[in-house]
Amino acid sequence: MKLTKDLVAASATPMVLGILAEADSYGYAILKRINELSGGELDWTEGLLYPLLHRLERLGHVESGWRAVAGERRRRYYRITDSGLAELAEQRRQWTAVVSALKEVWREPGPFTANFPLGGHA
């Protein structure tokens, strides 16, 4: 299944902030985590991730810095800030409201919708 660009774009900020709330991370590891969390449904590219990380950094939601790990090349690590944690809390609140509303809309058909085989209206 291919997710629409609109849905990917809408979920990008809370997804990245949520991952960084777990631990500091670098680009490739973030991409891998997104793929894992979505069961392969979200297969982001660097072209999607890095502009988002740069925007979140400009907004003060993340900070970055270079780190050298023994035996590996230097990587730019990103970490969530207090502002980013506050933004993540707000994103969670908003997504919880959206998911709750969708669950209500998508629950089993009631007596009115059962009369219309295609779920349409008269």
N, C-alpha and C positions, 0 to 999 in steps of 0.2 A: 504494500500500500504506500502510495506517495502522499505525504502531507502537503497541504497547500502552503505557498510562500507566506500567506497572511498569518496562518496559524504558527508557523515556524518563527516568524518575526515577532508575533505577540508573546510567544513563550520564551524567547531568547534571553531577555534580561533576567527574569526570575530563575531560569535554568542555570545561567552562569553564576549569578550571585549565590544561589543555593549550593552549587558545587564549591565555590570559594569559601562559603561559610563552613563547609566540612574541613577544608584544609587549604593552605596555599598551594598553587599549582601553576603549571606552565601550559602553553598552547596545545601541544600535542596530547598531553595528559587530559586536558579539559575535553578535547574532541573525542578522545577514547572513552571518557566517562559518560559523555552525552550519548554516545552510541550504545554503551552498556546499559545505561538507565532506560533507554527506549527500546531495548531488545532489537536494535538495528534499524528501527523505524526512522530515527533521526540520524542522518549521515551528513553532518555539517562539513563544510570545507573551511580552509583557512581564510578564504575570502569573505566568509560570513563572520567568523569568530573574531579576527583581529580588529576590524573596524568597530565591532561592539566593545571589545576590551578597551580600545583607545577612547571611545565615547564615555564608557563608564569611568575611565581614569580622569578624563576632563571634568566630569561631573563630581569627582571626588568620592565615588563609590568604591573604587579600587585603587591600590597603589602597586607599583611594580619596581623590580630591581633585578639586576643580573646576579646570578649565583653560579658558582663553580662547584660541581660535585666530582669527587675523586674518580678518575678514570672516564669521565664524560665531558662533553663540551659544555661551555657556559650556556645557561638558559635564562630567559627572562621569566621570573616568577611573578605571579599576581596574587595579591591578598586583599581581602575585603576590609573596608574601613568601618568605623562606627556609622558613618553616613550610609554606607552600603548595607549594613545590617538593618538600619531603619528603613531603607528603601525595600529591602527584602521583606520585612514585616508588612509593609504596605502592599507589596505585590502579592504576598500570601493572602492578605485580607481580601483583595480584589479577586484573585483567582478562586478563592473559596466561595465567594458570592456567585461567580460565573458557573462553577462546577455544580453548586447546589441548584441553581436555576435550571441548568441543563438536565440534571437528574430528574427534576420535576417534569420537565417537558417530555423527556424520553421514557418515563415510567410506562407501565402497562396501559394500553388504551382504556379509557373510561367508557361509560355507556354512550356518550355522544359520539366519540370518534369511532366506536365499534360499528356504528351504523353506516359509515362511509369506508368502503374497502380500501381506498387509496389514501385515506387519512385527510381527504379534502373537506371542503365546506360546501353547504348547499348553495 
